[in-house]
Amino acid sequence: MSQQTPESTQQTSRQELLLKLAELQRAIQKWHNALRRQTGDIAANPITGQGRVLSVLAETGDMPQRTMSSRLGITPQSLGEMLVKLERAGYITREATGAGAHTLSVSITDAGRKRVDRHGDIDCFDDFSDEEIQQFADFVDRAIEDLNRKGEELKAANDAAGNAK
């Protein structure tokens, strides 16, 4: 990505920003693939798949499976498949809780925590200061909130117009 110089007066359009974010997404995916090839560990990356599940649990301690599905933005079925694999590997436990034991609570085990700790230091964004990382994270949080809000508004308008899919 190019950096704006002080003499540059051209502003980035919203469409250009979306293209840059798509390019960032591709760069993250390439980095993730290289990391997975290097480590041979599908749970090495805390931003995708099993690694993401373990990272969330390491951060929160435990969580209802339904809440985790919503937080991660994946279907309960897909999450269930990941959790079965993580449970078989000894990285998580699931326990029925709640009225009638219809809720499954997911917890990370010591082995799961060790796996997160082993891969916890992400080797990227080294060219950014702590302040720049925080500013970028704040911008990304605002963008996520904005896109989620606008997505819900569009969904509601589509539903009202009978365009639900």
CNS distance restraints for C-alpha pairs under 8 A (distance, minus, plus):
assign (resid   1 and name CA) (resid  20 and name CA) 7.52 0.50 0.50
assign (resid   4 and name CA) (resid   8 and name CA) 6.04 0.50 0.50
assign (resid  12 and name CA) (resid  16 and name CA) 6.01 0.50 0.50
assign (resid  12 and name CA) (resid  17 and name CA) 6.50 0.50 0.50
assign (resid  13 and name CA) (resid  17 and name CA) 6.22 0.50 0.50
assign (resid  14 and name CA) (resid  18 and name CA) 6.32 0.50 0.50
assign (resid  15 and name CA) (resid  19 and name CA) 6.34 0.50 0.50
assign (resid  16 and name CA) (resid  20 and name CA) 6.16 0.50 0.50
assign (resid  17 and name CA) (resid  21 and name CA) 6.17 0.50 0.50
assign (resid  18 and name CA) (resid  22 and name CA) 6.20 0.50 0.50
assign (resid  19 and name CA) (resid  23 and name CA) 6.20 0.50 0.50
assign (resid  20 and name CA) (resid  24 and name CA) 6.13 0.50 0.50
assign (resid  21 and name CA) (resid  25 and name CA) 6.15 0.50 0.50
assign (resid  22 and name CA) (resid  26 and name CA) 6.33 0.50 0.50
assign (resid  23 and name CA) (resid  27 and name CA) 6.21 0.50 0.50
assign (resid  24 and name CA) (resid  28 and name CA) 6.15 0.50 0.50
assign (resid  25 and name CA) (resid  29 and name CA) 6.25 0.50 0.50
assign (resid  26 and name CA) (resid  30 and name CA) 6.21 0.50 0.50
assign (resid  27 and name CA) (resid  31 and name CA) 6.16 0.50 0.50
assign (resid  28 and name CA) (resid  32 and name CA) 6.05 0.50 0.50
assign (resid  29 and name CA) (resid  33 and name CA) 6.14 0.50 0.50
assign (resid  30 and name CA) (resid  34 and name CA) 6.25 0.50 0.50
assign (resid  31 and name CA) (resid  35 and name CA) 6.11 0.50 0.50
assign (resid  32 and name CA) (resid  36 and name CA) 6.09 0.50 0.50
assign (resid  32 and name CA) (resid  45 and name CA) 6.57 0.50 0.50
assign (resid  33 and name CA) (resid  37 and name CA) 6.18 0.50 0.50
assign (resid  34 and name CA) (resid  38 and name CA) 6.11 0.50 0.50
assign (resid  35 and name CA) (resid  39 and name CA) 6.10 0.50 0.50
assign (resid  35 and name CA) (resid  44 and name CA) 7.47 0.50 0.50
assign (resid  35 and name CA) (resid  45 and name CA) 7.56 0.50 0.50
assign (resid  36 and name CA) (resid  40 and name CA) 5.29 0.50 0.50
assign (resid  36 and name CA) (resid  41 and name CA) 5.59 0.50 0.50
assign (resid  36 and name CA) (resid  42 and name CA) 5.97 0.50 0.50
assign (resid  36 and name CA) (resid  44 and name CA) 6.55 0.50 0.50
assign (resid  36 and name CA) (resid  45 and name CA) 7.47 0.50 0.50
assign (resid  37 and name CA) (resid  41 and name CA) 7.67 0.50 0.50
assign (resid  39 and name CA) (resid  44 and name CA) 7.19 0.50 0.50
assign (resid  42 and name CA) (resid  49 and name CA) 7.88 0.50 0.50
assign (resid  42 and name CA) (resid  50 and name CA) 7.05 0.50 0.50
assign (resid  42 and name CA) (resid  51 and name CA) 7.19 0.50 0.50
assign (resid  43 and name CA) (resid  49 and name CA) 7.09 0.50 0.50
assign (resid  43 and name CA) (resid  50 and name CA) 5.03 0.50 0.50
assign (resid  43 and name CA) (resid  51 and name CA) 4.00 0.50 0.50
assign (resid  43 and name CA) (resid  52 and name CA) 7.70 0.50 0.50
assign (resid  43 and name CA) (resid  54 and name CA) 7.96 0.50 0.50
assign (resid  43 and name CA) (resid 115 and name CA) 7.96 0.50 0.50
assign (resid  44 and name CA) (resid  51 and name CA) 5.69 0.50 0.50
assign (resid  44 and name CA) (resid 115 and name CA) 7.79 0.50 0.50
assign (resid  44 and name CA) (resid 116 and name CA) 7.60 0.50 0.50
assign (resid  44 and name CA) (resid 119 and name CA) 5.67 0.50 0.50
assign (resid  45 and name CA) (resid  49 and name CA) 7.97 0.50 0.50
assign (resid  45 and name CA) (resid  51 and name CA) 5.09 0.50 0.50
assign (resid  45 and name CA) (resid  52 and name CA) 6.87 0.50 0.50
assign (resid  45 and name CA) (resid 119 and name CA) 7.24 0.50 0.50
assign (resid  46 and name CA) (resid  50 and name CA) 7.81 0.50 0.50
assign (resid  46 and name CA) (resid  51 and name CA) 4.36 0.50 0.50
assign (resid  46 and name CA) (resid  52 and name CA) 4.26 0.50 0.50
assign (resid  46 and name CA) (resid  53 and name CA) 7.64 0.50 0.50
assign (resid  46 and name CA) (resid  54 and name CA) 7.35 0.50 0.50
assign (resid  46 and name CA) (resid  55 and name CA) 5.58 0.50 0.50
assign (resid  46 and name CA) (resid 116 and name CA) 7.77 0.50 0.50
assign (resid  46 and name CA) (resid 119 and name CA) 7.99 0.50 0.50
assign (resid  46 and name CA) (resid 120 and name CA) 7.61 0.50 0.50
assign (resid  47 and name CA) (resid  51 and name CA) 6.55 0.50 0.50
assign (resid  47 and name CA) (resid  52 and name CA) 4.79 0.50 0.50
assign (resid  48 and name CA) (resid  52 and name CA) 4.91 0.50 0.50
assign (resid  48 and name CA) (resid  53 and name CA) 7.93 0.50 0.50
assign (resid  49 and name CA) (resid  53 and name CA) 6.54 0.50 0.50
assign (resid  49 and name CA) (resid  82 and name CA) 7.49 0.50 0.50
assign (resid  50 and name CA) (resid  54 and name CA) 6.25 0.50 0.50
assign (resid  50 and name CA) (resid  82 and name CA) 6.27 0.50 0.50
assign (resid  50 and name CA) (resid  83 and name CA) 7.99 0.50 0.50
assign (resid  50 and name CA) (resid  86 and name CA) 7.26 0.50 0.50
assign (resid  51 and name CA) (resid  55 and name CA) 6.06 0.50 0.50
assign (resid  51 and name CA) (resid 116 and name CA) 7.48 0.50 0.50
assign (resid  52 and name CA) (resid  56 and name CA) 6.17 0.50 0.50
assign (resid  53 and name CA) (resid  57 and name CA) 6.29 0.50 0.50
assign (resid  53 and name CA) (resid  72 and name CA) 7.94 0.50 0.50
assign (resid  54 and name CA) (resid  58 and name CA) 5.99 0.50 0.50
assign (resid  54 and name CA) (resid  91 and name CA) 7.84 0.50 0.50
assign (resid  54 and name CA) (resid 108 and name CA) 6.89 0.50 0.50
assign (resid  54 and name CA) (resid 112 and name CA) 6.64 0.50 0.50
assign (resid  54 and name CA) (resid 113 and name CA) 7.57 0.50 0.50
assign (resid  54 and name CA) (resid 116 and name CA) 6.65 0.50 0.50
assign (resid  55 and name CA) (resid  59 and name CA) 6.20 0.50 0.50
assign (resid  55 and name CA) (resid 116 and name CA) 6.34 0.50 0.50
assign (resid  56 and name CA) (resid  60 and name CA) 6.11 0.50 0.50
assign (resid  57 and name CA) (resid  61 and name CA) 5.16 0.50 0.50
assign (resid  57 and name CA) (resid  62 and name CA) 5.72 0.50 0.50
assign (resid  57 and name CA) (resid  63 and name CA) 7.19 0.50 0.50
assign (resid  57 and name CA) (resid 106 and name CA) 7.85 0.50 0.50
assign (resid  57 and name CA) (resid 107 and name CA) 6.47 0.50 0.50
assign (resid  57 and name CA) (resid 108 and name CA) 5.78 0.50 0.50
assign (resid  58 and name CA) (resid 108 and name CA) 6.51 0.50 0.50
assign (resid  58 and name CA) (resid 113 and name CA) 6.25 0.50 0.50
assign (resid  58 and name CA) (resid 116 and name CA) 7.37 0.50 0.50
assign (resid  61 and name CA) (resid 107 and name CA) 6.19 0.50 0.50
assign (resid  61 and name CA) (resid 108 and name CA) 6.69 0.50 0.50
assign (resid  62 and name CA) (resid 105 and name CA) 6.66 0.50 0.50
assign (resid  62 and name CA) (resid 106 and name CA) 5.40 0.50 0.50
assign (resid  62 and name CA) (resid 107 and name CA) 4.34 0.50 0.50
assign (resid  62 and name CA) (resid 108 and name CA) 6.81 0.50 0.50
assign (resid  63 and name CA) (resid  67 and name CA) 6.70 0.50 0.50
assign (resid  63 and name CA) (resid  68 and name CA) 6.43 0.50 0.50
assign (resid  63 and name CA) (resid 105 and name CA) 5.47 0.50 0.50
assign (resid  63 and name CA) (resid 106 and name CA) 5.36 0.50 0.50
assign (resid  63 and name CA) (resid 107 and name CA) 6.76 0.50 0.50
assign (resid  64 and name CA) (resid  68 and name CA) 6.29 0.50 0.50
assign (resid  64 and name CA) (resid 103 and name CA) 6.73 0.50 0.50
assign (resid  64 and name CA) (resid 104 and name CA) 5.67 0.50 0.50
assign (resid  64 and name CA) (resid 105 and name CA) 4.22 0.50 0.50
assign (resid  64 and name CA) (resid 106 and name CA) 5.93 0.50 0.50
assign (resid  65 and name CA) (resid  69 and name CA) 6.24 0.50 0.50
assign (resid  65 and name CA) (resid  76 and name CA) 7.89 0.50 0.50
assign (resid  65 and name CA) (resid 103 and name CA) 7.37 0.50 0.50
assign (resid  65 and name CA) (resid 104 and name CA) 5.57 0.50 0.50
assign (resid  65 and name CA) (resid 105 and name CA) 5.76 0.50 0.50
assign (resid  65 and name CA) (resid 106 and name CA) 6.03 0.50 0.50
assign (resid  66 and name CA) (resid  70 and name CA) 6.46 0.50 0.50
assign (resid  66 and name CA) (resid  76 and name CA) 6.88 0.50 0.50
assign (resid  66 and name CA) (resid 103 and name CA) 7.84 0.50 0.50
assign (resid  66 and name CA) (resid 104 and name CA) 7.84 0.50 0.50
assign (resid  67 and name CA) (resid  71 and name CA) 6.09 0.50 0.50
assign (resid  68 and name CA) (resid  72 and name CA) 5.96 0.50 0.50
assign (resid  69 and name CA) (resid  73 and name CA) 5.92 0.50 0.50
assign (resid  69 and name CA) (resid  74 and name CA) 5.40 0.50 0.50
assign (resid  69 and name CA) (resid  75 and name CA) 6.11 0.50 0.50
assign (resid  69 and name CA) (resid  76 and name CA) 5.56 0.50 0.50
assign (resid  69 and name CA) (resid  79 and name CA) 6.28 0.50 0.50
assign (resid  70 and name CA) (resid  74 and name CA) 6.68 0.50 0.50
assign (resid  70 and name CA) (resid  75 and name CA) 7.83 0.50 0.50
assign (resid  74 and name CA) (resid  78 and name CA) 6.50 0.50 0.50
assign (resid  74 and name CA) (resid  79 and name CA) 6.49 0.50 0.50
assign (resid  75 and name CA) (resid  79 and name CA) 6.24 0.50 0.50
assign (resid  76 and name CA) (resid  80 and name CA) 5.90 0.50 0.50
assign (resid  77 and name CA) (resid  81 and name CA) 6.34 0.50 0.50
assign (resid  78 and name CA) (resid  82 and name CA) 6.46 0.50 0.50
assign (resid  79 and name CA) (resid  83 and name CA) 6.07 0.50 0.50
assign (resid  80 and name CA) (resid  84 and name CA) 6.18 0.50 0.50
assign (resid  81 and name CA) (resid  85 and name CA) 6.57 0.50 0.50
assign (resid  82 and name CA) (resid  86 and name CA) 6.22 0.50 0.50
assign (resid  83 and name CA) (resid  87 and name CA) 5.84 0.50 0.50
assign (resid  83 and name CA) (resid  92 and name CA) 7.51 0.50 0.50
assign (resid  84 and name CA) (resid  88 and name CA) 6.11 0.50 0.50
assign (resid  85 and name CA) (resid  89 and name CA) 6.24 0.50 0.50
assign (resid  86 and name CA) (resid  90 and name CA) 6.30 0.50 0.50
assign (resid  86 and name CA) (resid  91 and name CA) 5.29 0.50 0.50
assign (resid  86 and name CA) (resid  92 and name CA) 5.88 0.50 0.50
assign (resid  87 and name CA) (resid  91 and name CA) 5.72 0.50 0.50
assign (resid  87 and name CA) (resid  92 and name CA) 4.92 0.50 0.50
assign (resid  87 and name CA) (resid  93 and name CA) 5.81 0.50 0.50
assign (resid  87 and name CA) (resid  94 and name CA) 7.70 0.50 0.50
assign (resid  90 and name CA) (resid 109 and name CA) 7.06 0.50 0.50
assign (resid  90 and name CA) (resid 111 and name CA) 6.64 0.50 0.50
assign (resid  90 and name CA) (resid 112 and name CA) 7.17 0.50 0.50
assign (resid  91 and name CA) (resid 108 and name CA) 6.01 0.50 0.50
assign (resid  91 and name CA) (resid 109 and name CA) 5.27 0.50 0.50
assign (resid  91 and name CA) (resid 110 and name CA) 7.32 0.50 0.50
assign (resid  91 and name CA) (resid 111 and name CA) 5.38 0.50 0.50
assign (resid  91 and name CA) (resid 112 and name CA) 3.92 0.50 0.50
assign (resid  91 and name CA) (resid 113 and name CA) 7.59 0.50 0.50
assign (resid  92 and name CA) (resid 106 and name CA) 6.79 0.50 0.50
assign (resid  92 and name CA) (resid 107 and name CA) 5.47 0.50 0.50
assign (resid  92 and name CA) (resid 108 and name CA) 4.33 0.50 0.50
assign (resid  92 and name CA) (resid 109 and name CA) 5.10 0.50 0.50
assign (resid  92 and name CA) (resid 112 and name CA) 6.38 0.50 0.50
assign (resid  93 and name CA) (resid 106 and name CA) 5.80 0.50 0.50
assign (resid  93 and name CA) (resid 107 and name CA) 5.30 0.50 0.50
assign (resid  93 and name CA) (resid 108 and name CA) 6.40 0.50 0.50
assign (resid  93 and name CA) (resid 109 and name CA) 6.77 0.50 0.50
assign (resid  94 and name CA) (resid 104 and name CA) 6.06 0.50 0.50
assign (resid  94 and name CA) (resid 105 and name CA) 5.49 0.50 0.50
assign (resid  94 and name CA) (resid 106 and name CA) 4.56 0.50 0.50
assign (resid  94 and name CA) (resid 107 and name CA) 6.41 0.50 0.50
assign (resid  95 and name CA) (resid 104 and name CA) 5.37 0.50 0.50
assign (resid  95 and name CA) (resid 105 and name CA) 5.24 0.50 0.50
assign (resid  95 and name CA) (resid 106 and name CA) 6.66 0.50 0.50
assign (resid  96 and name CA) (resid 101 and name CA) 4.92 0.50 0.50
assign (resid  96 and name CA) (resid 102 and name CA) 6.41 0.50 0.50
assign (resid  96 and name CA) (resid 103 and name CA) 5.54 0.50 0.50
assign (resid  96 and name CA) (resid 104 and name CA) 4.48 0.50 0.50
assign (resid  96 and name CA) (resid 105 and name CA) 6.26 0.50 0.50
assign (resid  97 and name CA) (resid 101 and name CA) 4.55 0.50 0.50
assign (resid  97 and name CA) (resid 102 and name CA) 6.63 0.50 0.50
assign (resid  97 and name CA) (resid 103 and name CA) 5.20 0.50 0.50
assign (resid  97 and name CA) (resid 104 and name CA) 5.89 0.50 0.50
assign (resid  97 and name CA) (resid 105 and name CA) 6.51 0.50 0.50
assign (resid  98 and name CA) (resid 102 and name CA) 6.43 0.50 0.50
assign (resid  98 and name CA) (resid 103 and name CA) 5.76 0.50 0.50
assign (resid  99 and name CA) (resid 103 and name CA) 7.91 0.50 0.50
assign (resid 108 and name CA) (resid 112 and name CA) 5.66 0.50 0.50
assign (resid 108 and name CA) (resid 113 and name CA) 6.59 0.50 0.50
assign (resid 109 and name CA) (resid 113 and name CA) 6.26 0.50 0.50
assign (resid 110 and name CA) (resid 114 and name CA) 6.17 0.50 0.50
assign (resid 111 and name CA) (resid 115 and name CA) 6.34 0.50 0.50
assign (resid 112 and name CA) (resid 116 and name CA) 6.36 0.50 0.50
assign (resid 113 and name CA) (resid 117 and name CA) 6.04 0.50 0.50
assign (resid 114 and name CA) (resid 118 and name CA) 5.98 0.50 0.50
assign (resid 115 and name CA) (resid 119 and name CA) 6.45 0.50 0.50
assign (resid 116 and name CA) (resid 120 and name CA) 5.32 0.50 0.50
assign (resid 117 and name CA) (resid 121 and name CA) 7.67 0.50 0.50
assign (resid 125 and name CA) (resid 133 and name CA) 7.79 0.50 0.50
assign (resid 128 and name CA) (resid 132 and name CA) 5.75 0.50 0.50
assign (resid 128 and name CA) (resid 133 and name CA) 6.16 0.50 0.50
assign (resid 129 and name CA) (resid 133 and name CA) 6.23 0.50 0.50
assign (resid 130 and name CA) (resid 134 and name CA) 6.24 0.50 0.50
assign (resid 131 and name CA) (resid 135 and name CA) 6.18 0.50 0.50
assign (resid 132 and name CA) (resid 136 and name CA) 6.02 0.50 0.50
assign (resid 133 and name CA) (resid 137 and name CA) 6.05 0.50 0.50
assign (resid 134 and name CA) (resid 138 and name CA) 6.13 0.50 0.50
assign (resid 135 and name CA) (resid 139 and name CA) 6.26 0.50 0.50
assign (resid 136 and name CA) (resid 140 and name CA) 6.13 0.50 0.50
assign (resid 137 and name CA) (resid 141 and name CA) 6.08 0.50 0.50
assign (resid 138 and name CA) (resid 142 and name CA) 6.29 0.50 0.50
assign (resid 139 and name CA) (resid 143 and name CA) 6.16 0.50 0.50
assign (resid 140 and name CA) (resid 144 and name CA) 6.11 0.50 0.50
assign (resid 141 and name CA) (resid 145 and name CA) 6.24 0.50 0.50
assign (resid 142 and name CA) (resid 146 and name CA) 6.07 0.50 0.50
assign (resid 143 and name CA) (resid 147 and name CA) 6.03 0.50 0.50
assign (resid 144 and name CA) (resid 148 and name CA) 5.97 0.50 0.50
assign (resid 145 and name CA) (resid 149 and name CA) 6.05 0.50 0.50
assign (resid 146 and name CA) (resid 150 and name CA) 6.09 0.50 0.50
assign (resid 147 and name CA) (resid 151 and name CA) 5.84 0.50 0.50
assign (resid 148 and name CA) (resid 152 and name CA) 6.16 0.50 0.50
assign (resid 149 and name CA) (resid 153 and name CA) 6.24 0.50 0.50
assign (resid 150 and name CA) (resid 154 and name CA) 6.12 0.50 0.50
assign (resid 151 and name CA) (resid 155 and name CA) 6.07 0.50 0.50
assign (resid 152 and name CA) (resid 156 and name CA) 6.08 0.50 0.50
assign (resid 153 and name CA) (resid 157 and name CA) 6.18 0.50 0.50
assign (resid 154 and name CA) (resid 158 and name CA) 6.02 0.50 0.50
assign (resid 155 and name CA) (resid 159 and name CA) 5.99 0.50 0.50
assign (resid 155 and name CA) (resid 164 and name CA) 7.61 0.50 0.50
assign (resid 156 and name CA) (resid 160 and name CA) 6.07 0.50 0.50
assign (resid 157 and name CA) (resid 161 and name CA) 6.15 0.50 0.50
assign (resid 158 and name CA) (resid 162 and name CA) 6.09 0.50 0.50
assign (resid 158 and name CA) (resid 163 and name CA) 4.77 0.50 0.50
assign (resid 158 and name CA) (resid 164 and name CA) 5.80 0.50 0.50
assign (resid 159 and name CA) (resid 163 and name CA) 5.59 0.50 0.50
assign (resid 159 and name CA) (resid 164 and name CA) 4.90 0.50 0.50
